[in-house]
Every structure is written in C-alpha cells, then in structure tokens.
Amino acid sequence: MSGGGTLAGGFARLAQWLALAVFYPLAAWPVGRFCAQQNLAQNRARDLTGRPVLRQMDPETRWLRCGASTAGFAGCGPISVYNVLVLLGRPASLAEVIFSFERSRALALGGRAGSAPRAVGRALRRHGLACRRVRSAAALEKALAPGGAAVVMIWNKRGSITAGAHYFAVQKSADGGFAALNHQPQQAPALAGLIGGGQFAAGFVIGPPAGQE
C-alpha cells in the first residue's frame, strides 16, 4: 500500500473513532417535550405494532416523525430497536419507541444525524432487554446464539463516514446464518455478507453469550 493510502486510511479510522466517541455523545440531546408530544400524536395515527419494518422508506413508515426529521431519513436507530422487540415477541409500538428516543439523549442533532450508538443500548435496556455491546462482527457472530437477535450499526461505505451510517436488526438462524430487517441484503450465511461494502461500527447483542443460556 502506498504512503498516501496508509495516511488516508489512518485519517478514516480517526474520523470514525471521533464520530463514535466524541460527536455522537456531544450531539445527542433530548428533543423538546412539545415537539416530541406532537410527533407522538401524529405517529400514533399510523402506528406499527407487532409487525416488523422491512424497509424504512416504505410509505407507511417513511413519513413518521422522528425528532426534527422523518423515520425515512433518520429512523433506522428506533426502527432497529422496534424490530428486535418484534423478533423476540415483545409488545412493541414504533411510535412509542421513536418517542423514547426523542425524550432521551439518543437522536444526534435532533435526528438530523441519526442516533447515537450508546443510546441504542440504553433503549434496548429500557424496553426490558439485557444487552451488551460488541466491537467486531466476529465477536457478534460468536456471542449470538441461534434464535438470538442483535442490533448492528455499520458505516455505509468502508473506510468512510461521509456516506453515513445505518442500524438494522439481525437474527441468527438454527443453521448459523443471519437474517436482517430493514436492510439489504436480507439474508446471508455470515454477518460479513450483510455488511457487504460497508464496515462494522458497533453491535448490541441481546441476552447471555452463546452456550450460557
């Protein structure tokens, strides 16, 4: 690799670290109560309960309010938590999950910059799910038991943050493969197949490590 390539790679890694460790914690603040209550009232009129969100840009989902933005643009964090609840058979309301993100330190720049990773873990715990953060795709694959679910955050383009990030829910099947909700592709034999040209940023595994149930 050329020296320029090495330097660019170093800057990319630094930018990713700064985004996760500095930007998101500083930029994530509660949405004002009045705005959040208005959004909740609007979202309840077309709420989703008990069925997964397959694509956040579908008409029934994309125009739900999410902070100062919409679920279609900035809702993948709340949607990933909602989808995990659905996968695990827990009572779930997408409108209520979005509201809980709005009223906690979860949405960066009011939703204009998506969700803070640490807030996703807190949201899962608020909804009664024990979870732990893992820092690599390999660690997530090892930790997740068949039938178990997790939330994955990826950078959309490897080595870059300018293409943005995306959260999605995954579930491990009995044969060791993975299925994803609100993500393309929807199935792959390994997590790397779901990540594709993106890059793993963070993961939140629900429940105890595999083999310790």
NORSUL-V55232 format. One record per residue. N is the residue number from 0. SS is DSSP state (~ for helix, > for strand, _ for the rest). PHI is phi in degrees with one decimal (* if undefined). D_LAST is the distance of its C-alpha to the last C-alpha in Angstrom with 1 decimal. Layout:
n=N ss=SS phi=PHI d_last=D_LAST
n=N ss=SS phi=PHI d_last=D_LAST
This chain:
n=0 ss=_ phi=* d_last=44.6
n=1 ss=_ phi=-70.7 d_last=47.6
n=2 ss=~ phi=-60.9 d_last=47.8
n=3 ss=~ phi=-63.0 d_last=47.8
n=4 ss=~ phi=-65.9 d_last=44.6
n=5 ss=~ phi=-64.4 d_last=43.0
n=6 ss=~ phi=-64.8 d_last=44.3
n=7 ss=~ phi=-63.2 d_last=43.2
n=8 ss=~ phi=-63.3 d_last=39.7
n=9 ss=~ phi=-64.8 d_last=39.6
n=10 ss=~ phi=-64.1 d_last=40.9
n=11 ss=~ phi=-63.6 d_last=38.2
n=12 ss=~ phi=-64.2 d_last=35.4
n=13 ss=~ phi=-64.5 d_last=37.1
n=14 ss=~ phi=-61.8 d_last=37.5
n=15 ss=~ phi=-64.6 d_last=33.8
n=16 ss=~ phi=-63.2 d_last=32.8
n=17 ss=~ phi=-62.4 d_last=35.4
n=18 ss=~ phi=-62.6 d_last=34.2
n=19 ss=~ phi=-74.6 d_last=30.6
n=20 ss=~ phi=-89.9 d_last=31.6
n=21 ss=~ phi=-119.9 d_last=34.9
n=22 ss=~ phi=-62.1 d_last=35.9
n=23 ss=~ phi=-61.6 d_last=32.9
n=24 ss=~ phi=-61.4 d_last=32.5
n=25 ss=~ phi=-79.8 d_last=36.3
n=26 ss=~ phi=-92.0 d_last=36.9
n=27 ss=> phi=-95.1 d_last=34.2
n=28 ss=_ phi=-134.0 d_last=35.7
n=29 ss=_ phi=-61.0 d_last=35.5
n=30 ss=_ phi=-73.0 d_last=37.6
n=31 ss=_ phi=-54.2 d_last=40.4
n=32 ss=~ phi=-58.3 d_last=39.8
n=33 ss=~ phi=-62.4 d_last=42.7
n=34 ss=~ phi=-63.5 d_last=41.6
n=35 ss=~ phi=-64.3 d_last=38.0
n=36 ss=~ phi=-66.5 d_last=39.2
n=37 ss=~ phi=-62.0 d_last=41.6
n=38 ss=~ phi=-60.4 d_last=39.0
n=39 ss=~ phi=-61.8 d_last=36.7
n=40 ss=~ phi=-62.3 d_last=39.6
n=41 ss=~ phi=-65.8 d_last=40.4
n=42 ss=~ phi=-69.4 d_last=36.9
n=43 ss=~ phi=-63.3 d_last=36.3
n=44 ss=_ phi=-66.3 d_last=39.2
n=45 ss=_ phi=-138.3 d_last=37.3
n=46 ss=_ phi=-67.2 d_last=33.7
n=47 ss=_ phi=-107.9 d_last=30.8
n=48 ss=> phi=-137.4 d_last=28.3
n=49 ss=_ phi=80.7 d_last=25.4
n=50 ss=_ phi=-126.9 d_last=26.4
n=51 ss=_ phi=-72.0 d_last=25.5
n=52 ss=_ phi=-91.9 d_last=28.0
n=53 ss=_ phi=-87.3 d_last=28.8
n=54 ss=_ phi=-146.0 d_last=31.6
n=55 ss=_ phi=-68.3 d_last=32.5
n=56 ss=_ phi=-88.7 d_last=36.1
n=57 ss=_ phi=-63.3 d_last=36.4
n=58 ss=~ phi=-55.2 d_last=39.1
n=59 ss=~ phi=-72.9 d_last=36.9
n=60 ss=~ phi=-114.8 d_last=34.8
n=61 ss=~ phi=-62.1 d_last=37.1
n=62 ss=_ phi=-96.7 d_last=39.4
n=63 ss=_ phi=-61.7 d_last=37.0
n=64 ss=> phi=-75.5 d_last=37.9
n=65 ss=> phi=-142.9 d_last=35.6
n=66 ss=_ phi=62.7 d_last=37.3
n=67 ss=_ phi=-88.6 d_last=40.6
n=68 ss=> phi=-128.8 d_last=39.5
n=69 ss=> phi=-127.1 d_last=37.9
n=70 ss=~ phi=-64.3 d_last=34.5
n=71 ss=~ phi=-63.4 d_last=36.1
n=72 ss=~ phi=-92.0 d_last=37.0
n=73 ss=~ phi=-131.1 d_last=34.4
n=74 ss=_ phi=-97.4 d_last=31.7
n=75 ss=~ phi=-66.0 d_last=29.0
n=76 ss=~ phi=-64.5 d_last=26.9
n=77 ss=~ phi=-58.3 d_last=26.8
n=78 ss=~ phi=-63.7 d_last=26.5
n=79 ss=~ phi=-64.5 d_last=23.4
n=80 ss=~ phi=-66.9 d_last=21.7
n=81 ss=~ phi=-57.9 d_last=23.2
n=82 ss=~ phi=-65.0 d_last=22.0
n=83 ss=~ phi=-63.2 d_last=18.4
n=84 ss=~ phi=-59.0 d_last=18.8
n=85 ss=~ phi=-64.7 d_last=20.5
n=86 ss=~ phi=-58.2 d_last=17.9
n=87 ss=_ phi=-93.8 d_last=15.2
n=88 ss=_ phi=73.0 d_last=17.8
n=89 ss=_ phi=-91.6 d_last=18.6
n=90 ss=_ phi=-58.6 d_last=22.3
n=91 ss=_ phi=-148.7 d_last=24.0
n=92 ss=> phi=-128.4 d_last=27.6
n=93 ss=~ phi=-63.0 d_last=28.6
n=94 ss=~ phi=-59.2 d_last=31.7
n=95 ss=~ phi=-71.4 d_last=29.6
n=96 ss=~ phi=-64.9 d_last=27.2
n=97 ss=~ phi=-59.7 d_last=30.3
n=98 ss=~ phi=-60.1 d_last=31.9
n=99 ss=~ phi=-66.0 d_last=29.1
n=100 ss=~ phi=-66.3 d_last=29.4
n=101 ss=~ phi=-62.7 d_last=33.2
n=102 ss=_ phi=-89.7 d_last=33.2
n=103 ss=_ phi=-115.7 d_last=30.9
n=104 ss=_ phi=-82.7 d_last=31.5
n=105 ss=_ phi=-124.6 d_last=29.9
n=106 ss=> phi=-93.1 d_last=32.8
n=107 ss=> phi=-79.8 d_last=34.9
n=108 ss=~ phi=52.7 d_last=38.6
n=109 ss=~ phi=68.1 d_last=38.1
n=110 ss=~ phi=104.2 d_last=36.1
n=111 ss=_ phi=-68.9 d_last=38.7
n=112 ss=_ phi=-119.9 d_last=36.4
n=113 ss=_ phi=77.4 d_last=33.1
n=114 ss=> phi=-115.5 d_last=30.1
n=115 ss=_ phi=-78.0 d_last=29.1
n=116 ss=~ phi=-56.6 d_last=25.7
n=117 ss=~ phi=-61.0 d_last=24.6
n=118 ss=~ phi=-67.1 d_last=25.5
n=119 ss=~ phi=-63.7 d_last=23.0
n=120 ss=~ phi=-60.7 d_last=20.2
n=121 ss=~ phi=-63.7 d_last=22.0
n=122 ss=~ phi=-64.7 d_last=22.5
n=123 ss=~ phi=-60.9 d_last=18.8
n=124 ss=~ phi=-67.8 d_last=18.2
n=125 ss=~ phi=-61.6 d_last=21.4
n=126 ss=_ phi=-93.3 d_last=20.0
n=127 ss=_ phi=84.4 d_last=17.0
n=128 ss=_ phi=-107.7 d_last=14.4
n=129 ss=_ phi=-71.2 d_last=12.5
n=130 ss=> phi=-147.3 d_last=13.4
n=131 ss=> phi=-140.2 d_last=14.6
n=132 ss=> phi=-86.6 d_last=17.5
n=133 ss=> phi=-120.2 d_last=17.8
n=134 ss=_ phi=-115.1 d_last=21.3
n=135 ss=_ phi=-155.3 d_last=21.6
n=136 ss=~ phi=-63.0 d_last=20.9
n=137 ss=~ phi=-63.8 d_last=19.7
n=138 ss=~ phi=-65.8 d_last=17.1
n=139 ss=~ phi=-66.9 d_last=15.9
n=140 ss=~ phi=-59.5 d_last=15.8
n=141 ss=~ phi=-69.4 d_last=13.8
n=142 ss=~ phi=-78.5 d_last=11.2
n=143 ss=_ phi=-86.2 d_last=10.8
n=144 ss=_ phi=-83.2 d_last=8.7
n=145 ss=_ phi=-54.3 d_last=11.0
n=146 ss=_ phi=88.2 d_last=11.8
n=147 ss=_ phi=-78.0 d_last=10.7
n=148 ss=> phi=-126.5 d_last=13.7
n=149 ss=> phi=-153.8 d_last=15.6
n=150 ss=> phi=-108.1 d_last=19.2
n=151 ss=> phi=-117.4 d_last=21.4
n=152 ss=> phi=-111.3 d_last=24.8
n=153 ss=> phi=-127.2 d_last=27.4
n=154 ss=> phi=-79.3 d_last=31.0
n=155 ss=> phi=-63.9 d_last=32.9
n=156 ss=> phi=-129.7 d_last=35.1
n=157 ss=_ phi=-57.3 d_last=34.1
n=158 ss=_ phi=75.5 d_last=36.0
n=159 ss=> phi=-149.4 d_last=37.2
n=160 ss=> phi=-109.9 d_last=36.4
n=161 ss=> phi=-70.2 d_last=39.5
n=162 ss=> phi=-83.9 d_last=37.9
n=163 ss=> phi=86.0 d_last=35.4
n=164 ss=> phi=-126.5 d_last=31.6
n=165 ss=> phi=-147.6 d_last=29.3
n=166 ss=> phi=-107.2 d_last=25.9
n=167 ss=> phi=-152.5 d_last=24.0
n=168 ss=> phi=-91.0 d_last=20.7
n=169 ss=> phi=-128.8 d_last=18.8
n=170 ss=> phi=-137.4 d_last=16.2
n=171 ss=> phi=-90.0 d_last=14.9
n=172 ss=_ phi=-88.6 d_last=16.1
n=173 ss=_ phi=-62.4 d_last=15.2
n=174 ss=_ phi=-88.3 d_last=17.9
n=175 ss=_ phi=91.1 d_last=16.7
n=176 ss=_ phi=-79.1 d_last=19.4
n=177 ss=> phi=-130.4 d_last=19.5
n=178 ss=> phi=-116.3 d_last=21.2
n=179 ss=> phi=-122.7 d_last=22.7
n=180 ss=> phi=-115.6 d_last=24.3
n=181 ss=_ phi=59.7 d_last=27.6
n=182 ss=_ phi=-160.8 d_last=28.0
n=183 ss=_ phi=-123.7 d_last=30.0
n=184 ss=_ phi=-72.8 d_last=29.1
n=185 ss=_ phi=-90.7 d_last=26.6
n=186 ss=> phi=-142.0 d_last=24.9
n=187 ss=> phi=-162.1 d_last=24.6
n=188 ss=_ phi=-70.1 d_last=23.0
n=189 ss=_ phi=-143.1 d_last=22.0
n=190 ss=~ phi=-61.0 d_last=21.7
n=191 ss=~ phi=-58.9 d_last=25.2
n=192 ss=~ phi=-68.0 d_last=26.7
n=193 ss=~ phi=-79.3 d_last=25.8
n=194 ss=~ phi=-72.2 d_last=27.1
n=195 ss=_ phi=57.6 d_last=30.3
n=196 ss=_ phi=-83.2 d_last=33.2
n=197 ss=_ phi=-87.4 d_last=31.3
n=198 ss=> phi=-145.1 d_last=29.4
n=199 ss=> phi=-59.5 d_last=25.9
n=200 ss=> phi=-117.1 d_last=26.2
n=201 ss=> phi=-163.3 d_last=22.9
n=202 ss=> phi=-147.0 d_last=19.4
n=203 ss=> phi=-128.7 d_last=16.9
n=204 ss=> phi=-93.4 d_last=13.3
n=205 ss=> phi=-88.2 d_last=11.5
n=206 ss=_ phi=88.4 d_last=8.1
n=207 ss=_ phi=-75.3 d_last=6.0
n=208 ss=_ phi=-60.5 d_last=7.2
n=209 ss=_ phi=-55.5 d_last=6.8
n=210 ss=_ phi=87.8 d_last=5.8
n=211 ss=_ phi=-120.1 d_last=3.8
n=212 ss=_ phi=-71.1 d_last=0.0
